[in-house]
């Protein structure tokens, strides 16, 4: 039968769900970084394209206009001729629009150079190291996470285009630069560069909150769907588990009923054995009364004596039937009971088989403790163990066979030990004797459900059962 341990299922599904959350966390983290990097690189490449347009198309047109004297030769306006100024202005507008549209914390754009005209564009130590790597052509792009003022950013940088000959008009010899540029920036910074030099890097710092917010919804939708799926799986398995429990309970009840029916033969034999003596005494009492009546010597006192004697025998026989009937009945409510009561009744129900096989039955009640549960079920468990011992003693033809039941307390636990001198159990591992349909008896001699049911019953009533061989004896130890 397909069996499910619902606790293991719950733990397994929980662990799997946690692993799924971790997996998707790192998956979306990687996806977020990948998307953010791609988006930032797109912006930076667009910026490079704008700078390239200014350097290669816009500036040559202005120089041509100067040459044609449509503009005076010393003309310089950063709004038209400074790619850095224009790029910064475009990013300022873009940041404002982006912030107004989606509420993001604005990203930070910067051109970082080691020899800038504008001090705001001076590279810091971190940016200088990156610029140096680009100059040596060690890398083509750079990205990492940085923290500034307790805010974590995703940082991406690209190199600008290397200096061309036209760049030197403003960044070569100060004497060649427009006077309006000199007047605006002076002649100390941004000059004396050469063709092929890498002047600066452009970078963007994007707050992590902006990046995360783009995929946080997807992440929570995914793990929510995963949670629902896992809950549905658990519910499905729980329904199977409950159905299995019901089937298992029905199976156990059926096995217990079959076990009781299988014991009925020996029970009826036991009733016949216990009734034999009372019936003989009743027969003798009736014969005695008949003789006295014929002789005319039957007095009231003698009649009362024989009636009382007969009542006692009839009550004994009635009690025997009650014991048998109570054992076969289904107990509905739990109750408190003393252990000596169930041991005594277990013996009475098997006394015929015990006496017939000349087995010495020893009952050592060191502690007559109380238990709470279904006494009838405990009786059935004890009968199964005792009957198994009877069969072994009979099968192995043990001389001076004996079965001992001992009760005691140890470490606040209540124990029932049942052992016989039948030579022990030759099974490895020994706990296999509790498996359903496992038997060491010859074919047709055993069903293999007695000890299995005993284990089920003991555990159902809050106890544990184990078995081991001690001094060539099979010891069944029941603990409550």
VOGU-3710 file (C-alpha; in Angstrom, 3 decimals, decimal comma):
1> xxxxxxxxxx> 0,000/0,000/0,000  1,237/3,469/-0,879  1,899/5,199/2,450  2,643/8,848/3,151  4,331/10,351/6,193  2,585/13,728/6,256  5,234/15,290/8,533  8,025/14,365/6,124  5,891/15,642/3,226  5,291/18,979/5,005
11> xxxxxxxxxx> 8,985/19,378/5,857  10,066/18,364/2,333  7,656/20,790/0,669  8,738/23,579/3,026  12,414/22,932/2,252  11,669/22,756/-1,488  9,713/26,008/-1,305  12,563/27,742/0,542  15,023/26,426/-2,051  12,692/27,646/-4,808
21> xxxxxxxxxx> 12,521/31,112/-3,220  16,329/31,204/-2,926  16,703/30,023/-6,531  14,308/32,634/-7,889  15,857/35,292/-5,662  19,261/34,724/-7,256  17,684/34,210/-10,687  15,889/37,559/-10,535  18,930/39,188/-8,950  21,031/38,031/-11,903
31> xxxxxxxxxx> 18,257/39,061/-14,297  17,946/42,473/-12,629  21,674/43,088/-12,842  21,770/41,879/-16,438  18,813/44,076/-17,453  20,133/47,061/-15,495  23,569/46,706/-17,038  22,095/46,418/-20,504  19,897/49,471/-19,939  22,770/51,549/-18,556
41> xxxxxxxxxx> 25,100/50,454/-21,346  22,425/51,519/-23,831  22,289/54,963/-22,200  26,083/55,257/-22,128  26,422/54,105/-25,736  23,756/56,628/-26,696  25,793/59,251/-24,850  28,895/58,184/-26,761  26,904/58,478/-29,979  25,818/62,019/-29,011
51> xxxxxxxxxx> 29,424/62,946/-28,214  30,562/61,404/-31,488  27,903/63,378/-33,385  29,052/66,604/-31,734  32,751/65,908/-32,407  32,427/64,546/-35,938  29,438/66,410/-37,393  28,370/69,389/-35,311  31,808/70,830/-34,596  33,062/70,527/-38,206
61> xxxxxxxxxx> 29,968/72,450/-39,341  30,752/75,219/-36,824  34,402/75,315/-37,897  33,252/75,534/-41,510  30,967/78,418/-40,631  33,926/80,132/-38,938  36,089/79,548/-41,991  33,383/81,006/-44,219  33,251/83,886/-41,729  29,614/83,240/-41,047
71> xxxxxxxxxx> 30,763/82,929/-37,427  33,701/84,863/-36,054  36,838/82,746/-35,553  37,050/83,101/-31,761  33,475/81,978/-31,224  32,943/79,327/-28,511  29,696/78,392/-26,796  29,663/75,175/-24,704  25,975/74,674/-25,524  27,038/74,051/-29,114
81> xxxxxxxxxx> 30,684/73,014/-28,972  31,286/71,144/-25,687  30,251/67,496/-25,958  30,643/67,153/-22,167  28,404/70,139/-21,465  25,789/68,965/-23,975  25,829/65,364/-22,701  25,453/66,560/-19,082  22,551/68,807/-20,089  20,799/65,952/-21,909
91> xxxxxxxxxx> 21,197/63,675/-18,885  19,841/66,368/-16,575  16,689/66,607/-18,694  16,433/62,785/-18,931  16,779/62,345/-15,161  14,095/64,935/-14,492  11,699/63,318/-16,947  12,424/59,840/-15,563  11,893/60,946/-11,964  8,623/62,726/-12,826
101> xxxxxxxxxx> 7,344/59,750/-14,836  8,096/56,774/-12,578  9,159/58,276/-9,262  12,634/56,711/-9,374  15,506/58,136/-7,415  17,530/59,939/-10,134  20,642/58,180/-11,390  23,996/59,963/-11,412  25,828/60,596/-14,686  29,431/61,748/-14,778
111> xxxxxxxxxx> 32,293/62,302/-17,162  35,445/61,632/-15,153  38,833/62,808/-16,429  42,297/63,262/-14,960  42,758/66,620/-16,755  39,271/68,208/-16,917  38,481/71,863/-17,500  35,527/71,681/-15,131  36,655/70,632/-11,605  33,335/68,812/-11,194
121> xxxxxxxxxx> 34,578/66,319/-13,787  37,790/65,459/-11,941  38,119/61,698/-11,477  38,383/60,416/-7,897  40,767/57,650/-6,885  38,274/54,882/-7,776  37,542/56,410/-11,196  41,248/56,990/-11,919  41,943/53,256/-11,456  39,147/52,372/-13,876
131> xxxxxxxxxx> 40,323/55,005/-16,387  43,826/53,589/-16,209  42,528/50,094/-17,061  40,683/51,500/-20,072  43,815/53,364/-21,191  45,795/50,117/-21,049  42,960/48,376/-22,918  42,642/45,814/-20,117  38,836/46,098/-20,164  36,110/47,217/-22,583
141> xxxxxxxxxx> 33,458/47,999/-19,971  33,245/48,066/-16,207  30,424/47,413/-13,703  30,195/46,852/-9,950  28,193/47,715/-6,824  29,286/50,684/-4,725  27,928/52,457/-1,669  27,759/56,226/-1,177  26,099/58,008/1,751  24,396/54,757/2,836
151> xxxxxxxxxx> 22,858/54,325/-0,622  23,891/51,312/-2,728  24,413/51,934/-6,443  25,023/49,845/-9,507  27,977/51,492/-11,226  28,690/51,104/-14,971  31,444/52,888/-16,922  32,566/53,132/-20,557  35,487/54,979/-22,131  34,766/57,935/-24,426
161> xxxxxxxxxx> 36,273/57,910/-27,912  40,011/58,503/-27,991  41,262/61,895/-29,145  41,174/62,657/-32,839  43,036/65,446/-34,591  39,978/67,730/-34,465  39,868/67,313/-30,668  43,213/69,065/-30,297  41,748/72,405/-31,404  40,281/72,664/-27,916
171> xxxxxxxxxx> 42,502/70,212/-26,012  45,922/70,583/-27,645  48,024/73,729/-27,455  46,205/76,559/-25,590  47,394/78,996/-28,273  45,216/77,180/-30,861  42,050/77,327/-28,715  39,285/79,957/-29,305  39,781/83,026/-27,114  36,230/82,768/-25,802
181> xxxxxxxxxx> 37,047/79,239/-24,540  40,220/80,555/-22,886  38,292/83,400/-21,368  35,697/80,992/-20,026  38,014/78,189/-18,727  41,544/79,595/-18,693  44,675/77,897/-20,026  45,604/75,655/-17,097  43,413/72,560/-17,538  42,150/70,428/-20,406
191> xxxxxxxxxx> 45,116/71,098/-22,720  48,329/69,471/-23,952  46,639/66,233/-24,982  47,645/64,130/-27,970  45,890/62,219/-30,721  44,962/58,725/-29,458  44,857/59,735/-25,797  41,893/58,526/-23,745  40,767/61,646/-21,981  37,884/60,391/-19,811
201> xxxxxxxxxx> 35,285/57,787/-18,937  31,543/58,273/-18,748  29,654/56,489/-15,978  26,195/56,062/-14,508  25,322/55,184/-10,921  21,835/53,678/-10,632  20,307/53,241/-7,127  19,657/49,574/-6,354  16,073/50,445/-5,364  15,443/51,496/-8,959
211> xxxxxxxxxx> 16,849/48,241/-10,291  15,024/46,005/-7,805  11,693/47,743/-8,297  11,716/46,794/-11,983  11,515/43,067/-11,147  10,261/42,932/-7,559  6,685/42,490/-8,756  7,697/39,583/-11,004  9,615/37,986/-8,125  6,671/38,170/-5,715
221> xxxxxxxxxx> 4,228/36,928/-8,361  6,523/33,963/-9,038  6,984/32,973/-5,390  3,265/33,524/-4,724  2,348/31,202/-7,584  4,946/28,759/-6,265  3,420/28,983/-2,789  -0,065/28,275/-4,147  1,267/25,307/-6,153  3,045/23,872/-3,114
231> xxxxxxxxxx> -0,060/24,350/-0,959  -2,181/22,566/-3,583  0,366/19,727/-3,730  0,298/19,480/0,064  -3,529/19,474/0,117  -3,577/16,780/-2,566  -1,067/14,636/-0,650  -2,881/15,347/2,626  -6,128/14,041/1,109  -4,270/10,914/-0,014
241> xxxxxxxxxx> -2,750/10,651/3,462  -6,160/10,923/5,177  -7,655/8,368/2,802  -4,696/6,069/3,473  -5,231/6,542/7,195  -8,884/5,582/6,841  -7,975/2,546/4,740  -5,218/1,623/7,181  -7,626/1,940/10,102  -10,197/-0,223/8,339
251> xxxxxxxxxx> -7,451/-2,709/7,499  -6,274/-2,813/11,091  -9,829/-3,221/12,372  -10,357/-6,038/9,885  -7,102/-7,703/10,910  -8,006/-7,330/14,574  -11,399/-8,867/13,909  -9,788/-11,696/11,939  -7,302/-12,157/14,731  -10,110/-12,418/17,272
261> xxxxxxxxxx> -11,976/-14,890/15,078  -8,780/-16,912/14,689  -8,530/-16,997/18,498  -12,122/-18,095/18,962  -11,289/-21,782/18,652  -8,892/-21,692/21,565  -11,288/-19,374/23,438  -14,189/-21,809/23,057  -11,864/-24,609/24,078  -10,931/-22,506/27,093
271> xxxxxxxxxx> -14,620/-21,965/27,988  -15,245/-25,691/27,709  -12,204/-26,288/29,905  -13,370/-23,787/32,517  -16,974/-25,040/32,403  -16,026/-28,694/32,777  -15,489/-28,529/36,551  -18,567/-26,350/37,373  -20,797/-28,572/35,213  -19,511/-31,645/37,040
281> xxxxxxxxxx> -20,225/-30,003/40,370  -23,734/-28,975/39,234  -24,399/-32,509/38,058  -23,171/-33,898/41,369  -25,329/-31,407/43,343  -28,448/-32,318/41,333  -27,774/-36,041/41,808  -27,272/-35,512/45,540  -30,587/-33,637/45,832  -32,377/-36,361/43,840
291> xxxxxxxxxx> -31,062/-39,130/46,129  -32,003/-37,227/49,279  -35,464/-36,473/47,902  -36,075/-40,196/47,121  -34,929/-41,179/50,590  -37,115/-38,490/52,100  -34,184/-36,906/53,934  -34,077/-33,653/51,948  -34,402/-30,870/54,464  -34,617/-27,114/53,848
301> xxxxxxxxxx> -31,080/-26,416/55,079  -29,513/-28,948/52,691  -31,621/-27,702/49,791  -30,507/-24,113/50,435  -26,862/-25,238/50,639  -27,000/-26,989/47,255  -28,903/-24,088/45,641  -26,234/-21,599/46,855  -23,500/-23,928/45,653  -25,166/-24,186/42,231
311> xxxxxxxxxx> -25,613/-20,417/42,029  -21,878/-19,966/42,639  -20,977/-22,367/39,831  -23,488/-20,768/37,480  -22,105/-17,312/38,325  -18,577/-18,547/37,577  -19,752/-19,895/34,212  -21,579/-16,621/33,513  -18,435/-14,642/34,331  -16,474/-16,823/31,935
321> xxxxxxxxxx> -18,979/-16,062/29,157  -18,890/-12,345/30,055  -15,099/-12,317/29,831  -15,291/-13,942/26,397  -18,061/-11,579/25,256  -16,262/-8,463/26,553  -13,099/-9,500/24,757  -14,958/-9,860/21,482  -16,884/-6,593/21,875  -15,597/-3,270/20,494
331> xxxxxxxxxx> -14,711/-0,871/23,324  -15,860/2,644/22,412  -14,503/4,719/25,283  -11,108/4,914/26,897  -10,899/4,081/30,590  -8,509/3,773/33,496  -7,625/0,178/34,396  -5,093/-1,671/36,526  -2,515/-3,762/34,730  -3,163/-6,845/36,885
341> xxxxxxxxxx> -6,760/-6,940/35,592  -5,760/-7,275/31,929  -3,006/-9,790/32,733  -5,437/-11,907/34,761  -8,086/-11,841/32,032  -5,477/-12,578/29,344  -4,439/-15,650/31,309  -8,041/-16,754/31,854  -8,814/-16,554/28,153  -5,770/-18,731/27,357
351> xxxxxxxxxx> -5,692/-20,923/30,462  -6,947/-23,978/28,576  -4,048/-23,840/26,073  -1,594/-23,089/28,882  -2,765/-26,032/31,005  -3,127/-28,369/28,054  0,550/-27,844/27,127  1,719/-28,030/30,763  3,137/-24,517/30,624  4,040/-22,812/33,867
361> xxxxxxxxxx> 2,585/-19,300/33,869  4,377/-16,858/36,188  2,916/-13,446/36,942  5,204/-11,023/38,812  3,216/-7,848/39,457  5,909/-5,696/41,068  3,906/-2,573/40,228  0,142/-2,692/39,731  0,113/0,587/37,847  -2,837/2,220/36,131
371> xxxxxxxxxx> -3,116/2,783/32,397  -5,554/4,840/30,357  -6,896/3,552/27,084  -8,728/0,590/25,631  -8,222/-2,328/28,019  -9,750/-4,842/25,575  -7,153/-3,919/22,964  -4,287/-4,346/25,451  -5,728/-7,747/26,367  -5,732/-8,707/22,700
381> xxxxxxxxxx> -2,098/-7,556/22,348  -1,045/-9,595/25,400  -2,992/-12,636/24,151  -1,228/-12,392/20,769  2,201/-12,326/22,436  1,347/-15,110/24,943  -0,271/-17,284/22,246  2,830/-16,843/20,086  4,948/-18,026/23,041  2,641/-21,032/23,583
391> xxxxxxxxxx> 3,010/-22,033/19,925  6,821/-21,763/20,065  7,076/-23,768/23,311  4,819/-26,450/21,833  6,584/-26,481/18,433  10,065/-26,803/19,960  8,886/-29,336/22,569  10,551/-27,414/25,388  10,913/-29,339/28,648  9,451/-27,515/31,627
401> xxxxxxxxxx> 8,038/-24,714/29,436  7,344/-21,404/31,149  5,938/-17,990/30,302  6,618/-15,050/32,619  4,930/-11,673/32,787  6,564/-9,003/34,906  5,441/-5,419/35,554  7,591/-2,650/37,020  8,402/1,050/36,860  11,714/2,578/35,795
411> xxxxxxxxxx> 12,607/6,222/35,166  8,941/7,196/35,521  8,037/4,748/32,749  5,719/1,748/33,116  6,926/-1,599/31,791  5,423/-4,986/30,966  7,961/-7,726/30,193  6,764/-10,972/28,625  9,302/-13,736/28,088  9,481/-17,490/27,634
421> xxxxxxxxxx> 12,155/-20,151/27,679  11,522/-21,247/24,112  15,058/-20,619/22,850  14,678/-17,051/21,587  13,930/-15,652/18,122  16,236/-16,639/15,272  15,495/-13,711/12,959  17,741/-10,908/11,662  16,927/-8,148/12,236  14,795/-9,317/15,122
431> xxxxxxxxxx> 12,264/-6,476/14,670  11,052/-8,206/11,487  8,713/-10,250/13,706  6,504/-7,117/13,904  6,087/-6,884/10,138  2,686/-7,881/8,722  2,405/-11,475/7,452  5,896/-12,351/8,640  6,011/-15,716/10,445  8,687/-18,212/11,452
441> xxxxxxxxxx> 6,143/-21,019/11,770  5,513/-23,688/9,167  3,090/-22,944/6,349  -0,476/-23,064/7,614  0,628/-22,768/11,239  0,696/-18,970/11,516  -0,880/-15,921/9,876  1,934/-13,470/10,627  -0,443/-10,801/11,912  -0,434/-11,501/15,668
451> xxxxxxxxxx> 2,731/-9,622/16,638  2,089/-6,989/13,955  -1,302/-6,260/15,522  0,219/-6,297/19,002  2,624/-3,541/17,910  -0,179/-1,509/16,278  -2,373/-1,833/19,385  0,400/-0,897/21,843  1,382/2,175/19,817  -2,250/3,202/19,376
461> xxxxxxxxxx> -2,595/3,152/23,173  0,450/5,384/23,641  3,072/2,705/24,258  6,094/1,173/22,575  7,043/-2,460/22,076  10,403/-4,031/21,342  11,896/-7,497/21,409  15,317/-8,947/22,098  16,933/-12,253/23,022  18,251/-12,442/26,593
471> xxxxxxxxxx> 19,866/-15,651/27,887  18,240/-17,777/25,183  14,836/-16,260/25,962  12,634/-14,039/23,788  11,868/-10,884/25,762  8,992/-8,661/24,629  9,231/-5,291/26,384  6,201/-2,998/26,440  6,756/0,554/27,680  4,143/3,205/28,554
//
